[in-house]
Structures are given as structure tokens and as C-alpha cells.
């Protein structure tokens, strides 16, 4: 993980910056909720998360560089077979680059935000010295 952090500069995809900005301005209700109540401004155990962050050839919903952790929020379109296949390929590529990808559904975020918070916090506790 340390090596990936040192070399993560190459992971940022500047070509996707305009699209990422547009996505930040048009977040889904679940994305806005997890941002406001869980990930914004160091609320998650002091770690900084970024919204709609270009990485490799993808845009991660939320990314913490220090943790090499990506949080993805999956809406109803992620139930489609083609989207599911693309999600799996994307996750494998991100994991090969050293990231951990944690996925939550819109429903989990909107109906069980405390459980989502606890799952992320537990991951951080088990994978850091915090």
C-alpha cells in the first residue's frame, strides 16, 4: 500500500477532470447523503475523501488517497447485466492498482446510513493504526 501511495500521481486521470466536475455538480441523492453525513470534511476518522475523483480510466464516486480506499454508490442501473460486468472489470483494475473498493447500494445509504458509516469506520480500524 505504501508503494502505491508514493506512486499514485500517475493514477490521477486529468483527461476525466471535466466529466468529474460535472458529476460532482449532479450527485445522486445517495451520493449527496453519504457525502454530507459520512465522508465530508474529515468526518470519517479524520481522513480526507474526494468526490468524483478521476483515477485510471474511471471516476470513483469517493476516494481517500491516504487509505487507498474507494467508496462506490450503486444505483438501480448497476443491476443491469452489462453494467455489472463493467463494474467487475473496473473493480479489478482499481484493486490491481492497489485500491480497496467498497460498494454500497443507494438503498443502504438512504435507509441505513449509520450501518454504512460503521462499515467504513470498521474497515479503517482494521486496516490502519488509527
KOLMAR-750878 format. One line per field, with one value per atom (N, C-alpha, C, O, CB): residue number from 1; atom name; x, y, z. Coordinates in Angstrom, 1 decimal. Glycine has a CB too. Example, Ala and Ser with C-alpha at 12.3 -4.5 7.8 and 13.67 -1.06 7.14 Angstrom:
<nodes>
n: [1:1:1:1:1:2:2:2:2:2] .
atom: [N:CA:C:O:CB:N:CA:C:O:CB] .
c1: [13.2:12.3:13.2:14.2:11.3:12.8:13.7:12.9:13.4:14.1] .
c2: [-5.7:-4.5:-3.3:-3.3:-4.5:-2.2:-1.1:0.0:1.1:-0.6] .
c3: [7.8:7.8:7.8:8.5:9.0:7.1:7.1:7.9:8.0:5.7] .
</nodes>
This chain:
<nodes>
n: [1:1:1:1:1:2:2:2:2:2:3:3:3:3:3:4:4:4:4:4:5:5:5:5:5:6:6:6:6:6:7:7:7:7:7:8:8:8:8:8:9:9:9:9:9:10:10:10:10:10:11:11:11:11:11:12:12:12:12:12:13:13:13:13:13:14:14:14:14:14:15:15:15:15:15:16:16:16:16:16:17:17:17:17:17:18:18:18:18:18:19:19:19:19:19:20:20:20:20:20:21:21:21:21:21:22:22:22:22:22:23:23:23:23:23:24:24:24:24:24:25:25:25:25:25:26:26:26:26:26:27:27:27:27:27:28:28:28:28:28:29:29:29:29:29:30:30:30:30:30:31:31:31:31:31:32:32:32:32:32:33:33:33:33:33:34:34:34:34:34:35:35:35:35:35:36:36:36:36:36:37:37:37:37:37:38:38:38:38:38:39:39:39:39:39:40:40:40:40:40:41:41:41:41:41:42:42:42:42:42:43:43:43:43:43:44:44:44:44:44:45:45:45:45:45:46:46:46:46:46:47:47:47:47:47:48:48:48:48:48:49:49:49:49:49:50:50:50:50:50:51:51:51:51:51:52:52:52:52:52:53:53:53:53:53:54:54:54:54:54:55:55:55:55:55:56:56:56:56:56:57:57:57:57:57:58:58:58:58:58:59:59:59:59:59:60:60:60:60:60:61:61:61:61:61:62:62:62:62:62:63:63:63:63:63:64:64:64:64:64:65:65:65:65:65:66:66:66:66:66:67:67:67:67:67:68:68:68:68:68:69:69:69:69:69:70:70:70:70:70:71:71:71:71:71:72:72:72:72:72:73:73:73:73:73:74:74:74:74:74:75:75:75:75:75:76:76:76:76:76:77:77:77:77:77:78:78:78:78:78:79:79:79:79:79:80:80:80:80:80:81:81:81:81:81:82:82:82:82:82:83:83:83:83:83:84:84:84:84:84:85:85:85:85:85:86:86:86:86:86:87:87:87:87:87:88:88:88:88:88:89:89:89:89:89:90:90:90:90:90:91:91:91:91:91:92:92:92:92:92:93:93:93:93:93:94:94:94:94:94:95:95:95:95:95:96:96:96:96:96:97:97:97:97:97:98:98:98:98:98:99:99:99:99:99:100:100:100:100:100:101:101:101:101:101:102:102:102:102:102:103:103:103:103:103:104:104:104:104:104:105:105:105:105:105:106:106:106:106:106:107:107:107:107:107:108:108:108:108:108:109:109:109:109:109:110:110:110:110:110:111:111:111:111:111:112:112:112:112:112:113:113:113:113:113:114:114:114:114:114:115:115:115:115:115:116:116:116:116:116:117:117:117:117:117:118:118:118:118:118:119:119:119:119:119:120:120:120:120:120:121:121:121:121:121:122:122:122:122:122:123:123:123:123:123:124:124:124:124:124:125:125:125:125:125:126:126:126:126:126:127:127:127:127:127:128:128:128:128:128:129:129:129:129:129:130:130:130:130:130] .
atom: [N:CA:C:O:CB:N:CA:C:O:CB:N:CA:C:O:CB:N:CA:C:O:CB:N:CA:C:O:CB:N:CA:C:O:CB:N:CA:C:O:CB:N:CA:C:O:CB:N:CA:C:O:CB:N:CA:C:O:CB:N:CA:C:O:CB:N:CA:C:O:CB:N:CA:C:O:CB:N:CA:C:O:CB:N:CA:C:O:CB:N:CA:C:O:CB:N:CA:C:O:CB:N:CA:C:O:CB:N:CA:C:O:CB:N:CA:C:O:CB:N:CA:C:O:CB:N:CA:C:O:CB:N:CA:C:O:CB:N:CA:C:O:CB:N:CA:C:O:CB:N:CA:C:O:CB:N:CA:C:O:CB:N:CA:C:O:CB:N:CA:C:O:CB:N:CA:C:O:CB:N:CA:C:O:CB:N:CA:C:O:CB:N:CA:C:O:CB:N:CA:C:O:CB:N:CA:C:O:CB:N:CA:C:O:CB:N:CA:C:O:CB:N:CA:C:O:CB:N:CA:C:O:CB:N:CA:C:O:CB:N:CA:C:O:CB:N:CA:C:O:CB:N:CA:C:O:CB:N:CA:C:O:CB:N:CA:C:O:CB:N:CA:C:O:CB:N:CA:C:O:CB:N:CA:C:O:CB:N:CA:C:O:CB:N:CA:C:O:CB:N:CA:C:O:CB:N:CA:C:O:CB:N:CA:C:O:CB:N:CA:C:O:CB:N:CA:C:O:CB:N:CA:C:O:CB:N:CA:C:O:CB:N:CA:C:O:CB:N:CA:C:O:CB:N:CA:C:O:CB:N:CA:C:O:CB:N:CA:C:O:CB:N:CA:C:O:CB:N:CA:C:O:CB:N:CA:C:O:CB:N:CA:C:O:CB:N:CA:C:O:CB:N:CA:C:O:CB:N:CA:C:O:CB:N:CA:C:O:CB:N:CA:C:O:CB:N:CA:C:O:CB:N:CA:C:O:CB:N:CA:C:O:CB:N:CA:C:O:CB:N:CA:C:O:CB:N:CA:C:O:CB:N:CA:C:O:CB:N:CA:C:O:CB:N:CA:C:O:CB:N:CA:C:O:CB:N:CA:C:O:CB:N:CA:C:O:CB:N:CA:C:O:CB:N:CA:C:O:CB:N:CA:C:O:CB:N:CA:C:O:CB:N:CA:C:O:CB:N:CA:C:O:CB:N:CA:C:O:CB:N:CA:C:O:CB:N:CA:C:O:CB:N:CA:C:O:CB:N:CA:C:O:CB:N:CA:C:O:CB:N:CA:C:O:CB:N:CA:C:O:CB:N:CA:C:O:CB:N:CA:C:O:CB:N:CA:C:O:CB:N:CA:C:O:CB:N:CA:C:O:CB:N:CA:C:O:CB:N:CA:C:O:CB:N:CA:C:O:CB:N:CA:C:O:CB:N:CA:C:O:CB:N:CA:C:O:CB:N:CA:C:O:CB:N:CA:C:O:CB:N:CA:C:O:CB:N:CA:C:O:CB:N:CA:C:O:CB:N:CA:C:O:CB:N:CA:C:O:CB:N:CA:C:O:CB:N:CA:C:O:CB:N:CA:C:O:CB:N:CA:C:O:CB:N:CA:C:O:CB:N:CA:C:O:CB:N:CA:C:O:CB:N:CA:C:O:CB:N:CA:C:O:CB:N:CA:C:O:CB:N:CA:C:O:CB:N:CA:C:O:CB:N:CA:C:O:CB:N:CA:C:O:CB:N:CA:C:O:CB] .
c1: [0.8:0.0:0.9:0.5:-0.9:2.0:2.8:3.4:3.5:4.0:3.9:4.4:3.4:3.7:4.9:2.2:1.1:0.8:0.6:-0.2:0.9:0.6:1.7:1.4:0.6:3.0:4.1:4.0:4.3:5.4:3.5:3.4:2.0:1.7:3.9:1.1:-0.3:-0.5:-1.6:-1.2:0.5:0.4:0.0:-0.8:1.7:0.5:0.1:-1.3:-1.8:1.1:-1.9:-3.2:-4.3:-5.4:-3.5:-4.0:-5.0:-5.1:-4.1:-4.6:-6.3:-6.5:-7.1:-8.3:-7.5:-6.2:-6.5:-7.5:-8.3:-5.3:-7.6:-8.5:-9.9:-10.8:-8.1:-10.2:-11.5:-12.0:-13.1:-11.6:-11.1:-11.4:-12.7:-13.5:-10.3:-13.0:-14.3:-15.5:-16.5:-14.3:-15.5:-16.6:-16.8:-17.9:-16.4:-15.7:-15.7:-16.4:-17.2:-14.3:-16.0:-16.6:-18.1:-18.9:-16.0:-18.5:-20.0:-20.7:-21.8:-20.2:-20.1:-20.7:-20.8:-21.7:-19.9:-19.8:-19.8:-21.0:-21.6:-18.5:-21.3:-22.4:-23.7:-24.8:-22.2:-23.8:-25.0:-25.1:-25.4:-25.3:-24.7:-24.6:-26.1:-27.0:-24.0:-26.1:-27.4:-27.8:-26.9:-27.4:-29.0:-29.4:-28.6:-28.2:-30.9:-28.3:-27.5:-26.1:-25.5:-27.5:-25.5:-24.1:-24.1:-23.2:-23.6:-25.1:-25.1:-25.2:-24.6:-26.2:-26.0:-26.3:-25.0:-24.6:-27.4:-24.3:-23.1:-22.0:-21.2:-22.6:-22.0:-21.0:-21.3:-20.4:-21.0:-22.5:-22.9:-22.8:-22.3:-24.3:-23.1:-23.2:-22.1:-22.0:-24.5:-21.3:-20.3:-18.8:-17.9:-20.6:-18.7:-17.3:-16.8:-15.5:-17.3:-17.6:-17.1:-16.3:-16.5:-18.3:-15.3:-14.5:-13.9:-13.9:-15.4:-13.3:-12.6:-13.5:-13.1:-11.6:-14.8:-15.8:-15.5:-15.9:-17.2:-14.9:-14.6:-13.3:-12.3:-14.7:-13.2:-12.0:-10.8:-9.7:-11.6:-11.2:-10.2:-9.6:-8.7:-9.1:-10.0:-9.5:-10.2:-11.4:-9.6:-9.4:-10.0:-10.4:-9.6:-9.0:-11.7:-12.2:-12.5:-12.8:-13.5:-12.3:-12.6:-13.8:-14.0:-11.4:-14.7:-15.9:-15.5:-14.7:-17.0:-16.1:-16.0:-14.5:-14.3:-16.9:-13.7:-12.2:-11.8:-12.0:-11.4:-11.2:-10.6:-9.5:-8.5:-10.2:-9.5:-8.4:-8.4:-9.4:-8.6:-7.2:-7.0:-8.0:-7.9:-7.4:-8.8:-9.8:-11.2:-12.1:-9.7:-11.3:-12.6:-12.8:-11.8:-12.8:-14.0:-14.2:-14.8:-15.9:-15.2:-14.1:-14.5:-15.5:-15.3:-13.3:-16.6:-17.6:-16.9:-17.0:-18.7:-16.2:-15.4:-14.1:-14.0:-16.3:-13.0:-11.7:-10.9:-10.9:-11.0:-10.3:-9.3:-8.0:-7.7:-9.7:-7.1:-5.7:-4.9:-4.2:-5.0:-5.0:-4.2:-4.6:-3.7:-4.5:-5.8:-6.3:-6.2:-6.4:-7.7:-6.1:-6.2:-7.6:-7.7:-5.0:-8.6:-9.9:-10.9:-10.9:-10.4:-11.7:-12.7:-14.0:-14.2:-12.5:-15.0:-16.4:-17.2:-17.2:-16.8:-17.9:-18.8:-20.3:-20.6:-18.5:-21.2:-22.6:-23.3:-23.3:-23.1:-23.9:-24.6:-26.1:-26.8:-24.3:-26.5:-27.9:-28.6:-27.9:-28.2:-29.8:-30.6:-29.9:-30.1:-32.0:-29.3:-28.7:-27.6:-27.3:-28.1:-27.0:-26.0:-26.5:-25.7:-25.2:-27.8:-28.4:-28.4:-28.6:-29.9:-28.2:-28.2:-26.9:-25.9:-28.2:-27.1:-26.0:-24.8:-23.7:-26.5:-24.9:-23.8:-23.1:-21.8:-24.2:-23.8:-23.2:-22.5:-21.4:-24.3:-23.1:-22.5:-21.1:-20.1:-23.4:-21.0:-19.8:-18.7:-17.6:-20.0:-19.2:-18.3:-17.8:-16.6:-18.9:-18.7:-18.3:-17.3:-16.3:-19.6:-17.4:-16.4:-15.1:-14.0:-16.9:-15.0:-13.8:-13.1:-11.9:-14.0:-13.9:-13.5:-12.9:-11.8:-14.6:-13.6:-13.1:-11.8:-10.9:-14.2:-11.7:-10.4:-9.3:-8.2:-10.6:-9.5:-8.4:-8.0:-6.8:-8.9:-9.0:-8.7:-8.0:-7.0:-10.0:-8.4:-7.7:-6.3:-5.4:-8.5:-6.1:-4.8:-3.8:-2.6:-4.8:-4.4:-3.6:-3.4:-2.7:-4.3:-3.9:-3.7:-4.8:-4.7:-2.5:-5.9:-7.1:-7.9:-8.0:-7.9:-8.6:-9.7:-11.0:-11.1:-9.7:-11.9:-13.2:-14.3:-14.5:-13.5:-15.0:-16.2:-17.4:-17.5:-16.0:-18.4:-19.6:-20.8:-21.0:-19.9:-21.7:-23.0:-24.1:-23.8:-22.9:-25.3:-26.4:-27.0:-26.8:-27.4:-27.7:-28.5:-29.3:-29.4:-29.4:-30.0:-30.9:-30.1:-30.6:-31.6:-29.0:-28.2:-27.8:-28.0:-26.9:-27.4:-27.1:-28.3:-28.2:-26.4:-29.4:-30.6:-31.4:-32.0:-31.5:-31.4:-32.1:-31.3:-31.9:-32.8:-30.0:-29.2:-27.9:-26.8:-29.0:-27.9:-26.7:-25.7:-24.5:-27.0:-26.3:-25.5:-24.7:-23.5:-26.3:-25.3:-24.6:-23.5:-22.5:-25.6:-23.8:-22.7:-21.6:-20.4:-23.3:-21.9:-20.8:-20.0:-18.8:-21.4:-20.7:-20.0:-19.1:-18.0:-21.0:-19.6:-18.8:-17.5:-16.5:-19.6:-17.6:-16.4:-15.5:-14.3:-16.8:-16.0:-15.2:-14.5:-13.3:-16.1:-15.2:-14.6:-13.5:-12.5:-15.7:-13.7:-12.6:-11.4:-10.3:-13.1:-11.6:-10.5:-9.7:-8.5:-10.9:-10.5:-9.9:-9.1:-8.0:-11.0:-9.6:-8.9:-7.7:-6.9:-9.9:-7.7:-6.6:-5.7:-4.8:-7.3:-5.7:-4.8:-4.4:-4.9:-5.5:-3.6:-3.1:-3.9:-3.5:-1.6:-5.1:-5.9:-6.6:-7.3:-7.0] .
c2: [-1.2:0.0:1.3:2.2:0.0:1.3:2.4:2.8:3.9:2.2:1.7:2.0:2.6:3.5:0.6:2.1:2.6:4.1:4.9:1.8:4.4:5.8:6.7:7.8:5.9:6.3:7.1:7.4:8.4:6.4:6.4:6.5:6.8:6.6:5.2:7.3:7.4:8.6:8.8:7.6:9.4:10.6:10.1:10.8:11.4:9.0:8.5:8.0:7.8:7.4:7.7:7.2:8.2:7.8:6.6:9.5:10.5:10.8:10.9:11.9:10.8:10.9:12.3:12.6:9.8:13.2:14.6:14.8:15.7:15.4:13.8:13.9:13.8:14.3:12.8:13.2:13.0:14.1:14.1:11.6:15.1:16.1:16.9:17.1:17.1:17.3:18.0:17.1:17.6:18.4:15.8:14.9:14.8:14.8:13.6:14.6:14.5:15.7:15.6:14.3:16.9:18.1:18.2:18.6:19.4:17.7:17.7:16.7:17.0:17.3:15.6:14.6:15.1:14.8:13.3:15.9:16.5:17.4:17.5:17.2:18.1:19.1:18.4:19.1:20.1:17.2:16.5:15.1:14.1:16.2:15.1:13.9:13.4:14.1:14.1:12.0:11.4:11.7:12.2:9.9:11.5:11.7:10.9:11.4:11.3:9.6:8.8:9.3:9.3:7.3:9.7:10.3:11.5:11.7:10.6:12.4:13.6:13.3:14.0:14.5:12.3:11.9:11.4:11.8:10.9:10.5:9.9:11.0:11.0:8.7:11.9:13.0:13.9:14.2:13.8:14.3:15.2:14.6:15.3:15.7:13.4:12.8:11.8:11.4:12.1:11.4:10.4:10.8:10.7:9.1:11.3:11.4:12.9:13.0:10.9:13.9:15.2:15.8:15.4:16.2:16.6:17.4:16.6:17.0:18.4:15.4:14.6:14.0:13.6:15.5:13.9:13.3:11.9:11.3:13.6:11.2:9.8:9.6:9.4:9.0:9.6:9.4:10.3:9.9:7.9:11.5:12.5:12.3:13.1:12.4:11.3:11.1:12.0:12.2:9.6:12.4:13.3:12.4:11.7:14.3:12.5:11.9:12.9:14.1:11.1:12.5:13.4:12.8:11.6:13.6:13.7:13.3:13.2:14.0:14.3:12.2:12.1:12.3:13.3:13.0:11.4:11.6:10.7:9.5:11.2:11.4:10.6:9.7:10.2:11.5:8.4:7.5:6.4:5.9:6.9:6.2:5.3:5.8:7.0:3.8:4.9:5.4:5.5:5.3:4.4:5.7:5.7:7.0:7.7:4.5:7.2:8.2:7.5:7.0:9.3:7.5:6.9:7.9:9.1:6.6:7.3:8.2:8.9:10.1:7.3:8.2:8.8:8.1:6.9:8.7:8.9:8.3:8.9:10.1:8.4:8.1:8.6:8.1:6.9:8.1:9.0:8.6:8.0:7.1:9.8:8.6:8.1:6.6:5.9:9.0:6.3:4.9:4.0:2.8:4.9:4.6:3.8:3.1:1.9:2.8:3.9:3.3:4.1:5.3:3.4:3.4:3.9:3.4:2.3:3.5:4.4:4.1:4.3:5.4:5.0:3.3:3.4:3.2:2.4:2.3:4.1:4.0:3.5:4.2:5.4:2.4:1.8:2.0:1.6:0.3:2.6:2.8:1.7:0.6:4.1:1.8:0.7:0.3:-0.9:1.2:1.2:0.8:-0.2:-0.9:2.0:-0.4:-1.4:-2.8:-3.7:-1.0:-2.9:-4.3:-4.9:-6.1:-4.2:-4.0:-4.4:-5.3:-5.0:-3.2:-6.4:-7.3:-6.7:-6.9:-8.4:-5.8:-5.2:-4.2:-4.2:-4.4:-3.5:-2.6:-3.4:-3.0:-1.7:-4.5:-5.4:-5.9:-5.9:-6.6:-6.3:-6.8:-5.7:-5.9:-7.3:-4.5:-3.3:-3.0:-2.7:-2.1:-3.0:-2.8:-3.7:-3.3:-2.8:-5.0:-6.0:-5.7:-5.8:-7.4:-5.4:-5.1:-3.9:-3.8:-4.9:-2.9:-1.6:-1.9:-1.4:-0.6:-2.7:-3.0:-3.8:-3.5:-3.8:-4.7:-5.5:-4.6:-4.7:-6.6:-3.6:-2.7:-1.8:-1.6:-1.8:-1.3:-0.4:-1.2:-0.7:0.2:-2.4:-3.3:-3.6:-3.7:-4.6:-3.9:-4.1:-2.9:-3.1:-4.5:-1.7:-0.5:-0.3:0.7:0.7:-1.1:-1.0:-0.5:-0.3:-0.1:-0.2:0.3:-0.8:-1.9:1.2:-0.5:-1.3:-0.6:0.6:-1.5:-1.4:-0.8:-1.3:-2.6:-1.1:-0.4:-0.8:-0.3:0.9:-0.2:-1.1:-0.8:-0.8:-1.6:-1.7:0.2:0.3:0.6:1.3:1.4:0.2:0.5:1.8:2.3:-0.6:2.4:3.6:3.4:4.2:4.1:2.2:1.9:1.8:2.3:0.6:1.2:1.1:2.5:2.7:0.3:3.4:4.7:5.5:6.2:5.5:5.4:6.2:5.7:6.4:6.3:4.4:3.7:3.3:3.2:2.5:3.2:2.6:3.3:2.7:1.1:4.7:5.5:5.1:5.2:7.0:4.8:4.5:3.2:3.1:4.4:2.2:1.0:1.2:0.6:-0.1:2.0:2.4:3.0:2.7:3.3:4.0:4.7:3.7:3.7:5.8:2.8:1.8:0.8:0.5:1.0:0.4:-0.5:0.2:-0.4:-0.9:1.5:2.2:2.4:2.2:3.5:2.8:3.0:1.7:1.7:3.6:0.6:-0.7:-1.0:-1.5:-1.8:-0.8:-1.1:-0.3:-0.8:-0.7:1.0:1.9:1.3:1.3:3.4:1.0:0.5:-0.8:-1.0:0.2:-1.6:-2.9:-2.8:-3.7:-3.9:-1.7:-1.5:-0.4:-0.1:-1.4:0.2:1.3:1.2:0.3:2.7:2.1:2.0:3.1:3.4:2.3:3.5:4.5:3.9:4.6:5.1] .
c3: [0.0:0.0:0.0:-0.7:1.2:0.8:0.8:-0.6:-0.9:1.8:-1.3:-2.6:-3.6:-4.3:-3.2:-3.5:-4.4:-4.0:-4.9:-4.2:-2.7:-2.3:-2.8:-3.3:-0.8:-2.8:-3.3:-4.8:-5.3:-3.0:-5.5:-6.9:-7.5:-8.7:-7.6:-6.6:-7.0:-8.0:-8.5:-5.8:-8.1:-9.0:-10.4:-11.1:-9.1:-10.9:-12.2:-12.3:-13.4:-12.6:-11.1:-11.1:-11.4:-11.9:-9.7:-11.2:-11.5:-13.0:-13.6:-10.8:-13.5:-14.9:-15.2:-15.1:-15.5:-15.6:-15.8:-17.0:-17.0:-16.1:-17.9:-19.0:-18.6:-19.3:-20.1:-17.5:-17.0:-16.0:-15.5:-16.3:-15.8:-14.9:-15.2:-14.3:-14.9:-16.5:-16.7:-16.4:-15.9:-18.2:-16.8:-16.5:-15.0:-14.5:-17.2:-14.3:-12.8:-12.2:-11.3:-12.2:-12.7:-12.2:-12.4:-11.6:-12.8:-13.6:-13.9:-13.0:-12.5:-15.4:-12.7:-11.8:-10.4:-9.7:-11.9:-10.0:-8.6:-8.5:-7.4:-8.3:-9.5:-9.5:-9.7:-9.5:-10.6:-10.0:-10.2:-9.5:-10.0:-11.7:-8.2:-7.4:-7.2:-7.2:-6.1:-7.1:-6.8:-5.3:-4.6:-7.1:-5.0:-3.6:-2.6:-1.6:-3.4:-3.0:-2.1:-2.0:-0.9:-2.6:-3.1:-3.1:-2.2:-1.4:-4.5:-2.4:-1.6:-0.1:0.8:-2.0:0.2:1.6:2.3:3.4:1.7:1.6:2.2:2.3:3.2:1.4:1.3:1.4:2.6:3.3:0.1:2.7:3.8:5.2:6.1:3.6:5.4:6.7:7.1:8.2:6.8:6.1:6.4:6.0:6.8:5.8:4.8:4.2:4.1:4.0:2.9:4.2:4.0:5.2:6.3:3.8:4.8:5.8:6.9:8.1:6.4:6.6:7.6:8.6:9.7:8.3:8.3:9.3:9.6:10.6:8.9:8.6:8.7:9.3:8.6:7.4:10.7:11.4:11.0:11.1:11.3:10.5:10.2:8.8:8.4:11.1:8.0:6.7:5.6:5.8:6.3:4.7:3.6:2.4:1.9:3.2:2.1:0.9:-0.2:0.1:1.2:-1.4:-2.6:-3.3:-3.4:-3.5:-3.8:-4.6:-6.0:-6.6:-4.4:-6.7:-8.2:-8.6:-9.3:-8.9:-8.2:-8.4:-9.6:-9.6:-7.2:-10.6:-11.8:-11.3:-10.8:-12.9:-11.6:-11.3:-12.4:-12.7:-9.8:-12.9:-14.0:-15.2:-15.5:-13.7:-15.7:-16.7:-16.2:-17.0:-17.9:-14.9:-14.3:-13.4:-13.2:-13.4:-13.0:-12.0:-10.7:-10.8:-12.5:-9.7:-8.4:-7.8:-7.7:-7.5:-7.2:-6.5:-5.4:-5.3:-6.0:-4.5:-3.4:-3.3:-3.3:-2.1:-3.0:-2.9:-1.8:-1.7:-4.3:-1.0:0.0:-0.4:-0.3:1.5:-0.8:-1.3:-0.1:-0.3:-1.8:1.1:2.2:2.5:3.0:3.4:2.4:2.7:1.5:1.6:3.3:0.3:-1.0:-1.0:-1.3:-1.2:-0.6:-0.4:-1.4:-1.4:1.0:-2.1:-3.0:-2.5:-2.2:-4.5:-2.4:-2.0:-3.2:-3.8:-0.8:-3.6:-4.8:-4.3:-3.5:-5.8:-4.8:-4.5:-5.8:-6.8:-4.0:-5.7:-6.8:-6.8:-5.9:-6.9:-7.9:-8.1:-8.8:-9.0:-8.9:-9.2:-9.8:-11.2:-11.5:-10.0:-11.9:-13.1:-13.0:-13.9:-13.8:-11.8:-11.6:-11.5:-11.4:-10.3:-11.6:-11.6:-13.0:-13.2:-11.1:-14.0:-15.4:-15.6:-15.1:-16.3:-16.4:-16.6:-17.2:-16.7:-17.6:-18.2:-18.9:-17.9:-17.8:-20.1:-17.1:-16.1:-15.0:-14.6:-15.5:-14.6:-13.6:-14.1:-13.4:-13.4:-15.4:-16.0:-16.0:-15.6:-17.4:-16.4:-16.4:-15.0:-14.8:-17.1:-14.0:-12.7:-12.2:-11.5:-11.7:-12.5:-12.1:-12.7:-12.0:-12.5:-14.0:-14.7:-14.1:-13.8:-16.2:-13.8:-13.2:-11.8:-11.5:-13.1:-11.0:-9.7:-9.7:-8.9:-8.9:-10.6:-10.7:-11.1:-10.5:-11.8:-12.0:-12.4:-11.2:-11.0:-13.6:-10.5:-9.3:-8.3:-7.6:-8.8:-8.0:-7.0:-7.4:-6.6:-6.7:-8.7:-9.2:-9.1:-8.9:-10.7:-9.0:-8.8:-7.3:-7.0:-9.4:-6.5:-5.0:-4.2:-3.0:-4.8:-4.8:-4.1:-3.5:-4.0:-5.0:-2.4:-1.9:-2.4:-2.2:-0.4:-2.9:-3.4:-2.5:-2.4:-4.9:-1.9:-1.1:-1.7:-2.0:0.4:-1.9:-2.6:-1.7:-0.8:-3.8:-1.9:-1.2:-2.2:-3.2:0.0:-1.9:-2.8:-2.3:-1.2:-2.8:-3.2:-2.9:-1.7:-0.7:-4.1:-1.6:-0.5:0.8:1.8:-0.8:0.8:2.0:2.6:3.8:1.8:1.7:2.1:2.6:3.6:0.9:1.8:2.2:3.3:4.1:1.0:3.5:4.6:5.8:6.9:4.1:5.7:6.8:6.8:6.9:6.6:6.8:6.8:8.0:7.8:6.8:9.2:10.3:10.1:10.5:11.6:9.5:9.2:8.1:8.2:8.6:7.1:6.2:6.8:6.6:5.0:7.7:8.4:9.2:9.2:9.4:9.9:10.8:9.9:10.4:11.6:8.8:7.9:7.5:7.5:6.7:7.1:6.6:7.8:7.7:6.0:8.9:10.1:10.6:10.9:11.3:10.5:10.8:9.9:10.3:10.8:8.6:7.6:8.0:8.0:6.2:8.3:8.6:9.9:9.9:8.8:10.9:12.1:11.9:12.5:13.2:11.0:10.8:9.8:9.7:10.2:9.1:8.0:8.2:7.4:6.7:9.4:9.7:11.2:11.9:9.5:11.6:13.0:13.8:15.0:13.2:13.3:14.0:15.2:15.9:13.1] .
</nodes>
